[in-house]
Amino acid sequence: MGLELYLDLLSQPCRSIYIFARSNNIPFEFKHVELFKGPSKSEDAGKVSLLKKVPALKDGDFTLAECSTAILLYLSRKYNTPDHWYPSDIQKRARVDEYLSWHHANIRANAPKTMWIKVLIPLFTGQPLPSEKLQEVMEGLSTSLKQFEERFLQDKAFIIGSEISLADLVAIVELMQPVGVGCDIFEDRPRLREWRRRVEDAVGKELFFQAHEMILNIKELSNIQIDPQLKEQLAPVLMKLLK
Ligand SMILES: N[C@@H](CCC(=O)N[C@@H](CS)C(=O)NCC(=O)O)C(=O)O
């Protein structure tokens, strides 16, 4: 049995894996998991990921689910992808590792909240959140973006220098989440905007926009039927996350 990837392209870690696999011509079977359709629709993924989360990978008898970074590294090693993704030079590699560690506690901790506030909480609770909540989240995100530009990007083309690496890929998919819900964080940040353009060019615009099609059309989600069990489970969790 070949490589299977369990993904929902609304999820940013899933998009990083999808773009990485496709841009490196890694053959895989796309197992589509629809997160919003509830547990029954994710049964297959649940067998692969004990945590019942996506992304998840199955390669023969081997499964891997936590987290997307581990999956990206597994794919880069198994398919011996071009060196720039995760350089053999130990100092460059350490820069990728440094970014990935920072990312989880900063960009990843802030950017998804824009989607919770603008789309998920109204969808799951039936009530919009006060606008101050969004403002608070945008302030947190701005602090992270300032650090991203000044500390990681500086005046380089990509995070570790002149070529794209896993660090850029993990960053861009997360930063497209606010864009999808109408918070265009690139608008007033020319350095960040130029970096986004270079990342799009490096992976190929067609693939980039194909991977982001769902998130860029997320407004259509307001018509989706949410699994009632999932609604009951998630509404309090989402509200708590924003406290
Ligand atoms: N830390 C994981 C993220 C896993 C995760 O939180 N996945 C979310 C989608 S982005 C999920 O499956 N949520 C469904 C759930 O928690 O039930 C990674 O980077 O891959």
The ligand as an ORCA input file, in Angstrom:
! r2SCAN-3c Opt
* xyz 0 1
  N      -0.281     20.287     15.936
  C      -0.878     19.725     14.764
  C      -2.225     20.327     14.501
  C      -3.279     19.341     14.643
  C      -4.619     20.063     14.704
  O      -4.850     20.869     15.611
  N      -5.463     19.774     13.735
  C      -6.762     20.384     13.691
  C      -6.990     21.025     12.333
  S      -5.851     22.356     12.063
  C      -7.793     19.277     13.887
  O      -7.672     18.193     13.363
  N      -8.809     19.573     14.657
  C      -9.900     18.665     14.879
  C     -10.044     18.313     16.336
  O      -9.279     18.835     17.172
  O     -10.939     17.510     16.632
  C      -0.036     19.970     13.543
  O       0.706     20.950     13.478
  O      -0.157     19.166     12.643
*
